[in-house]
Amino acid sequence: MTEPVSGTAGPAGPRGLVVGLLGAGAMARAHLPAWLALGARVTVLSASGRAAELARPYQDRGVTVARDLGELLGGCDIVDICTPTPSHRELALAAIAAGRPVVCEKPLALTTEDAAFVARTAEAAGVPLFPAHVVRYFPAYAAAAGAVGAGRIGTPSALRLTRAGAYPVWAPWFADPALSGGILVDQMIHDMDFARLLAGEVVRVHARVRVGRFTDGDGPDRPGHPTASGTALFTHASGAVSRLLGVWGRPGLPFRTTFRVSGPDGVLEHDSTAGAAGTPADGRDAQAPAGGPEAGAPADGSDAEAPGSASAESPYLTQLREFAAAVAGGPPPRVSAWDGVAAVRLATAAAESARTGKPVELSGPLG
């Protein structure tokens, strides 16, 4: 284990913290300004060769480019993995071996076994591991979790969650389920994690996936654009049922998320295109989460969703501040390493169900 280069983050944020940012794609572009807003210094490394392109606009803020992984690990306090999913396992293990706390974009790995191995390795080494499930930090979702935790609608019994946007054609690996896991593992894992957070452990998963092409004309020279949709039905140990829908659609499809969470004492609702609203089952005052639409999401439907208004703090900033504070000895973040493993388990169970056409029963320990 090597020693950190600048100590730990201070109680108010990571002033002086040096972050090794791996990747230069959409998620790295979301994380980098958040780290800078928190006062961290950032070094970037990307196998794609785009690290210099990412760093260039921030050179006056001290963002530098590492020559290789060894240099990055030797010169940082925390590693932030924003690379394509197939690389997550090995990069996380390398960072853990170097004694560096790890932030890792979701999914933690492509299989439950690999995700659990990373989590166990981090635990054994005493190295913090933070899966970056940023949806928990979006205001409407955070408020819904708080309302459910406070018992405002009673025990949730029925959940509906949707997520739709344009097919992410900007990165070809998304189209290969062997690399991305497909829509269930890459996109719908957000709402799988959130359903588990609100309604508890899942004991049965039934899912389907449909793939196709959107065409805006006829003829062999117009093959169209890829599309995919996924549905999943979860049965929770509590008896609650969650229905999830994910869409990677036509080019330009507006990004939209919704949820509706019903309990005996009320309903929580959110629509990112219309703002939050709620209608309790008994007609009392609305018990809906606060937070407006998640405007500003990219047209490609990627994860780089923006907060609901110009005055709202970026959920990426909120998330990374929480992680940095935990590294400094503050309270644990709202997402644990094993939450990341559980999300991978749900998503891969859904993928198995979609492949076989049969439900998958879940039992036993995660790791």
PyMOL commands that set and color helices and strands:
alter all, ss='L'
color gray80, all
select helices_A, chain A and resi 26-37+51-61+69-74+85-97+112-125+134-137+139-149+172-175+177-180+182-186+189-199+315-327+337-356
alter helices_A, ss='H'
color red, helices_A
select strands_A, chain A and resi 18-22+41-45+64-65+78-81+102-105+129-132+158-166+202-214+225-236+241-249+256-263+266-271+275-277+360-361
alter strands_A, ss='S'
color yellow, strands_A
deselect
rebuild
show_as cartoon
